[in-house]
Amino acid sequence: MAPRTIRRAVIPAAGLGSRLLPLTKATPKEMLPVGDRPVIEHTVRELISSGITDITIVVSGDKSLIQEHFRPNPALVAQLRADGKQAYADAVEEVGELSRQGHITYLYQHGPYGNGTPVLNAARNFGEEACLVLWPDDVFVADVPRAQQLIRAYEATNSPVLALMPMDPAHSQRYGVPIVKEDLGDGSLRITGLVEKPKPEDAPSHFAAIGGYVITPGIVDEIREQVRRWDENPDGEVYLTDAINAYATTRAVYGQVIAGTWYDTGNPGAYLRAQFAAALAHPEYGPDLRRLAAELAPTTSTE
């Protein structure tokens, strides 16, 4: 029997964004712009365009700007239309429509620290369904959205799936690196676990796990077991990686190498790179900015 397709997704958005301080002191990192929209909107749009109809954003108490951004605002739209600013009114109205299209709901994170906790917070509403988990500080540029590539991989395997990208082995200490058991072709890999931030000489493969997952009820059970142990001995954090590793000891887990370009916005250098790439790709502003970049580029003297 073929697995049901995925219709639900979780976006964990309760983190402090400490690597981007002081920029994130008052502004949630998820609301920092990449191009002409906040980074979390890129993730929401990716999910909706991939057929997701139920999005749960897990937030903390200081993330009200996220709700405000996606909340429809008929009064503002009406004022803009009365002022003759139809393009602005259309843009505001269209962002509010995303909340309906994605049926966005919000949960406040509670429980131990760690990126497994928001998944468990949201999963109680999912029953026996698999779901997508995407971080809100990643931006993918791809002909086929990353979320859709993950959904297709799940439909082919009926198993948990991790988004992977090729990695320079010298950078292995930045990522979780999968242990690859078998290359199945078309970017599909059977994996038996993840090694967190190994030294280059210890990296088990040349792929990096980049923060996109298909999570099945079995993975949720493993997170629940972690939390049970944490309740008995409150120490450390609850990690999604640990749950995947525990699951993979006895059951199949797959990686899908994502076709596309990945921009991480979680640290200042990566954020500026993502912003620069988005600006250059913009049809209206890109040509002007390319000229500016050329003007500012240092020239090499031939003397």
C-alpha positions, -999 to +999 in steps of 0.1 A: +000+000+000+015+033-011+021+058+017-002+088+020+014+120+008+025+146+034+002+175+041+015+188+074+047+207+084+064+221+114+086+252+115+106+255+148+109+292+154+115+295+191+153+300+190+171+330+204+191+338+172+221+344+194+246+341+166+231+371+150+231+394+180+227+424+184+207+423+151+182+399+168+180+416+201+145+430+193+138+414+159+133+377+156+159+361+133+130+346+113+118+381+104+151+393+090+147+401+053+162+380+025+154+399-006+121+417-002+105+393+023+114+379+057+133+347+057+104+326+073+081+337+045+104+319+021+099+287+041+062+292+042+059+298+005+081+267-002+058+245+018+026+259+003+040+255-032+048+219-024+012+210-014+014+214+023-020+225+038-013+226+075+017+245+089+025+247+126+050+274+136+064+267+171+073+300+187+085+315+220+069+344+238+089+371+221+080+361+185+047+380+180+061+397+149+058+364+131+021+362+138+016+398+129+033+394+096+011+366+084-021+378+100-045+393+074-049+431+078-081+442+059-080+477+075-045+483+061-055+469+027-085+492+026-065+523+035-039+515+008-066+511-018-083+543-007-049+561-012-046+546-047-017+523-037-030+492-054+003+474-057+010+478-020-025+467-011-022+436-033+012+427-017-002+430+019-033+411+010-013+383-007+009+378+024-022+375+046-036+349+022-007+327+029-020+321+064-052+307+049-035+287+022-011+271+046-036+270+075-009+284+097-013+278+134+010+287+163+022+268+194+043+281+222+073+258+229+074+241+262+097+214+275+134+208+275+158+228+254+167+213+220+154+211+185+135+179+192+111+196+216+092+218+190+086+187+169+071+168+198+050+199+208+035+199+173+033+162+166+005+155+191-019+168+165-005+146+137-017+111+147-001+085+125+008+110+097+043+118+087+052+155+086+079+178+072+102+198+095+120+228+080+141+253+098+131+290+092+166+302+086+173+283+054+165+295+019+166+272-011+166+283-047+156+253-068+135+244-099+117+219-077+112+231-041+133+213-015+101+204+004+086+187-027+119+168-033+116+155+003+080+145-001+088+126-033+115+107-015+091+098+014+065+086-011+092+063-027+105+049+006+077+052+032+105+061+057+120+091+074+141+113+050+168+138+056+177+166+033+214+164+023+238+185+002+273+177-010+299+190+014+335+200+013+351+175+038+371+203+053+338+218+065+325+187+083+327+203+118+298+226+108+273+199+101+257+166+109+273+141+085+253+109+075+267+074+076+258+061+042+250+024+038+239+024+002+236+048-028+203+040-045+207+065-073+189+098-082+203+113-050+186+087-027+209+073+000+201+046+027+217+059+059+223+043+093+228+075+114+244+109+117+277+120+132+274+155+146+302+179+136+330+153+130+366+162+123+374+160+086+393+128+090+364+112+109+336+123+086+317+092+074+307+107+041+309+139+020+273+149+026+259+173+051+224+172+067+210+207+061+179+210+082+150+195+063+133+163+074+104+140+069+095+128+104+074+097+109+055+086+141+085+063+150+108+093+151+083+111+173+083+081+197+120+083+200+118+120+209+092+112+234+115+086+250+143+112+252+119+136+270+109+108+294+146+102+303+151+140+306+122+142+330+140+116+352+173+133+349+170+169+336+204+173+319+213+184+284+190+190+255+166+170+234+180+166+198+162+155+167+195+139+156+196+116+186+160+105+179+170+097+142+201+078+153+181+057+178+154+050+151+181+041+125+196+013+146+167-010+137+147+007+109+153+023+075+162+060+072+170+077+039+188+108+028+178+128-003+205+149-019+187+182-027+190+197-062+193+234-058+213+261-040+211+264-002+215+297+017+219+295+055+210+327+073+219+315+108+252+335+112+262+370+100+284+359+071+259+334+058+231+359+062+249+386+042+257+361+015+220+350+013+209+387+012+234+395-015+224+366-037+187+374-033+194+410-042+214+402-073+187+378-085+159+403-081+145+413-115+141+450-106+170+457-083+195+431-095+209+449-126+216+481-106+233+462-078+254+442-102+267+475-116+274+488-081+293+456-073+314+461-104+321+497-095+332+488-060+353+458-070+390+466-066+410+470-098+443+453-103+470+477-115+490+466-146+519+489-138 
